[in-house]
Amino acid sequence: MIPARVQDAASGLTAPAYVYDLPALEAHVAAVRQALPGIELYYAVKANPDAELLRVLAGHVDGFEVSSAGEHAHVTNLFPGARVALGGPGKTDAELRLPHHRIHVESPNELRRLLATGLEADVLIRVNPDLPVEGAALTMSGPFGMDEEGVKECLPLFGERVRLRGLHTHLASGLDAAQLLRLAGTLLDNDHEEVNLGGGMAVSYESPESRFDWATYGAGLAELRRGRRLRIEPGRALTAYCGYYVTRVVDVKRVRGEAYAIVLGGTHHLRTPVTKGHDQPFAILPMGTGSGVTDEPITFVGQLCTPKDVFARKIATSARVGDMVVFEMAGAYAWNISHHDFLMHPKPAFHYLSGCGPVLPPSGGR
Ligand SMILES: Cc1ncc(COP(=O)(O)O)c(C=O)c1O
């Protein structure tokens, strides 16, 4: 269900735009925070670094996970003094010198390079344990973090200046609370006083109304904590729901019997359905007066000259030229992971709904 204020905003648009529902984001992150007593909550900025979203999140999270010098500069400019956990594979020497609350070290070589900076550092070793992760949308195996051998190599290198604070891990994306708790139980079977369990909380694009079970997860983590400092760093499950990509049907046609609705913009604005291989959930605001098709499977595509520019395939609905299409769940790994300049179409506008006042404040703030 698209909230009425988002529908109002969408119906006033003529060109592709992102609409962010900031009150909905605020209510969601506040509820997540409440479900996690005693657990530190960081936001993984890679999911969506939009400054307006970060301003809302900043009031509820304990810090931010950043994975590049760019994200670090962005967050520390917006929130001087905020707690920053610096992660990411392949850190440059300049990145290893950045101030941090924690730095997630990915390899023994990276630790040696950190030591060579001569600076103080508070380190979490990123571990990549050999654990079966079933049912994940994306498994972070391969080059991320260290196996047992790598960890063994690192341990003697720590001292007073470069301090070992604990472990970090991020094993997979798209896991439910029970799956994440099972993994956490295994990962917390050690003496480390601090553990960051990463993100990866499931977001279902097939059922937009469903939500990760934060209450069960929070209660489970509270049991597993046993006096330790526990932290998580979700991205997608915090910001996916507050974002909408709104566009307009510019053509409806039939090719070899199949109906297509072509919308302004495309997956160079919203790449999520292509990267994840799903149908992006959407609603149609039937404002069009042009030709169209009624009650039949329609494939929604964008303006790009590639057959991959598909938002949703063969969805039973109706569409007319001039209808507005509101793609939901476009608040995470959406605009910021898209190939904006392909074909040089205009960029979308950005609108931020606030709790009061006009629904369409001027775009900006990127
Ligand atoms: C190290 C790390 N932490 C947190 C996240 C956030 O994951 P998600 O957006 O699935 O919660 C990611 C995503 O790739 C990651 O690599």
The ligand as a Gaussian input file, in Angstrom:
#p B3LYP/6-31G(d) Opt

LIG

0 1
 C       30.298000      -5.191000       5.816000
 C       28.871000      -4.909000       5.542000
 N       28.079000      -4.500000       6.556000
 C       26.770000      -4.211000       6.350000
 C       26.199000      -4.356000       5.107000
 C       24.742000      -4.024000       4.940000
 O       24.037000      -5.123000       4.521000
 P       22.444000      -5.032000       4.329000
 O       22.195000      -3.813000       3.533000
 O       22.093000      -6.284000       3.620000
 O       21.852000      -4.947000       5.700000
 C       26.990000      -4.808000       4.030000
 C       26.415000      -4.987000       2.684000
 O       27.033000      -5.425000       1.758000
 C       28.360000      -5.095000       4.248000
 O       29.157000      -5.516000       3.263000

